[in-house]
Amino acid sequence: ADFPDEFLTPVKNSFQTWNRVSGSYFQTYYAGSTDQFGAAYDCQSGESGNENVVSYLEDWPESLAGSDVVALTSVVYTTDTGEILDADIRMNGQHFHWKVVTSVSRDLTIVDIQNVMTHEVGHFLGLEHTTEATYQGNSAARHATMYANTYPNEIKRRVLDDDDIAGVRAIYPIADAPSRACEPPEVIDHVDIPAGFDPQRFA
């Protein structure tokens, strides 16, 4: 499905929440729309064939994840260094109603875009789920953005917990920042489909 225009701002806000963490050098940039499928890593094309994509799926493949999964982030990384090579986020538009929540509803399928996407961006950056055993905040693990479960109409995970902030600082400490900052990509807007693309591989 085409990505809904009204989702763009809350998704951008979700990325900006992590961009604003002081003490972390990692920054993400919005580079425009694409028709790239964005659900697998093409090791032959390198960077040019592996855009980081946020997709909205109205047909959610059961082979991808169960119908109770709100969203899924796929991360490809090297096992030797942990370097992330590609990351893509898919939103389950078949089983959930995505919206900007302004008041609590009785509809248990409604999820707040920014609430869920802020969690998924944490995975995009390489963070795992927060557990009681690993929690390093001042409250409880269930209040962390990276806690595994979310609830209908919930919005509290739009804001990072101290544990979330500690996690991204640990992965991307400002002391280890590259000597030269990455240049933001030029905005793209294209309809290129990778050569040999077979959507059935991912159905």
C-alpha positions in Angstrom: 0.0 0.0 0.0 1.1 3.6 -0.5 2.4 5.1 2.7 -0.3 7.4 4.1 0.7 11.1 3.9 -0.7 11.8 7.4 1.6 9.2 8.9 4.8 11.0 7.7 5.0 13.7 10.5 4.5 11.4 13.4 7.0 8.9 11.9 9.5 11.8 11.5 8.9 12.8 15.1 9.7 9.3 16.2 13.1 9.4 14.6 13.7 13.0 15.9 13.1 11.7 19.5 16.2 9.6 19.2 18.1 12.2 17.2 17.7 14.6 20.2 19.5 12.4 22.7 22.6 14.2 23.9 25.7 12.2 24.4 24.9 10.0 21.3 26.4 10.8 17.9 23.9 8.9 15.8 21.6 10.9 13.6 19.0 9.8 11.0 17.8 11.8 8.1 14.6 11.7 6.0 15.5 11.3 2.3 12.1 11.1 0.6 9.8 8.4 -0.7 10.7 5.3 -2.6 9.1 2.2 -4.1 11.9 0.0 -2.9 10.4 -3.0 -1.0 12.8 -2.4 1.9 12.5 -5.8 3.6 15.7 -7.5 2.8 19.4 -6.9 2.4 21.0 -7.0 -1.0 24.6 -7.8 -0.4 25.5 -7.3 -4.1 24.2 -3.8 -4.5 25.8 -2.4 -1.4 24.6 0.9 0.0 22.9 1.9 -3.3 20.5 -1.0 -3.2 19.7 -0.9 0.5 17.7 2.1 1.5 16.3 2.2 5.0 12.6 2.0 4.4 9.5 2.4 6.6 6.6 0.5 4.9 2.9 0.4 5.6 1.4 -3.1 4.8 -2.3 -3.5 4.3 -1.7 -7.2 3.5 0.3 -8.5 6.4 2.0 -11.8 5.6 1.4 -14.4 8.3 4.9 -15.8 7.4 6.4 -12.4 8.4 4.9 -12.3 11.9 1.6 -13.0 13.6 -1.5 -10.8 13.3 -0.9 -9.6 16.9 2.4 -8.0 15.9 1.9 -4.2 15.5 5.1 -3.5 13.6 8.4 -5.3 12.8 11.9 -3.9 12.3 14.4 -6.0 10.4 18.1 -5.3 11.1 21.0 -6.8 9.1 24.3 -6.5 10.8 27.8 -8.1 10.8 28.3 -10.7 13.5 32.0 -9.7 13.8 31.6 -6.1 14.7 27.8 -5.5 15.2 27.9 -2.9 12.4 24.4 -2.3 11.1 24.2 -2.7 7.3 20.5 -2.2 6.7 17.4 -1.7 8.7 13.7 -1.5 7.6 10.5 -1.0 9.5 7.1 -2.5 8.5 3.8 -1.4 10.0 0.9 -3.8 10.2 -1.9 -1.9 8.5 -4.2 -5.0 8.1 -4.8 -5.8 11.8 -4.4 -2.4 13.4 -5.8 1.1 13.0 -2.9 3.5 13.0 -3.6 7.1 14.0 -2.4 10.0 16.1 -4.2 9.3 19.4 -5.6 12.4 21.1 -8.1 10.6 23.4 -8.6 7.1 24.7 -10.9 5.0 22.6 -12.7 1.7 23.2 -11.3 0.4 19.9 -8.6 -2.1 21.0 -7.1 -2.2 17.5 -6.1 1.5 17.6 -2.4 2.2 18.0 -0.7 5.6 18.2 1.8 6.0 15.3 4.4 7.9 17.2 4.1 5.7 20.2 4.8 2.5 18.2 7.3 4.0 15.8 9.5 5.5 18.5 9.8 1.9 19.8 10.6 0.5 16.4 13.2 3.2 15.7 15.0 2.0 18.9 15.3 -1.4 17.1 16.4 0.4 14.0 19.3 1.8 16.0 20.2 -1.6 17.3 18.5 -1.7 20.7 16.8 -4.8 22.1 13.8 -5.0 24.3 14.1 -3.7 27.8 13.6 -6.3 30.5 13.3 -6.1 34.3 16.7 -7.8 34.5 18.5 -5.2 32.3 16.5 -2.0 33.2 18.7 1.0 34.2 16.1 3.7 34.6 14.5 5.3 37.6 11.1 3.8 37.3 10.2 0.3 36.0 11.0 -1.6 32.8 7.4 -1.5 31.6 7.7 2.3 31.3 10.6 2.2 28.9 10.0 2.9 25.2 11.9 -0.3 24.4 9.7 -2.5 26.6 8.3 -5.4 24.5 4.6 -4.8 24.9 2.4 -1.8 24.0 -1.3 -1.2 24.6 -4.2 0.2 22.6 -4.3 4.0 22.6 -1.0 4.2 24.5 1.1 7.3 24.0 3.7 7.3 26.8 6.4 5.6 24.7 6.6 8.7 22.6 9.0 9.9 25.3 12.2 8.1 26.1 12.9 6.6 29.5 16.3 7.0 31.1 17.0 3.4 30.2 16.3 4.0 26.5 18.7 7.0 26.6 21.4 5.0 28.4 21.1 2.3 25.7 21.6 4.6 22.7 24.4 6.4 24.4 26.1 3.1 25.1 25.8 2.0 21.4 26.8 5.4 19.9 28.8 7.3 22.6 29.8 10.8 21.6 33.4 10.0 22.5 33.4 7.4 19.6 31.9 9.8 17.0 33.5 9.5 13.6 36.0 12.3 12.9 33.9 13.4 10.0 30.1 13.6 10.2 28.0 11.8 7.6 26.5 14.1 5.0 22.7 14.0 5.0 21.5 12.2 1.8 20.0 14.1 -1.0 16.2 13.9 -1.0 15.0 11.1 -3.3 11.7 10.5 -4.9 11.8 7.6 -7.3 10.0 4.5 -8.3 13.0 2.2 -8.9 12.4 -1.5 -8.3 15.6 -3.5 -7.8 16.5 -5.7 -10.8 15.3 -9.3 -10.4 13.0 -8.3 -7.5 10.6 -11.1 -6.7 7.9 -10.1 -4.1 6.9 -13.7 -3.6 10.2 -14.3 -1.8 8.8 -12.2 1.0 5.2 -13.2 1.0 
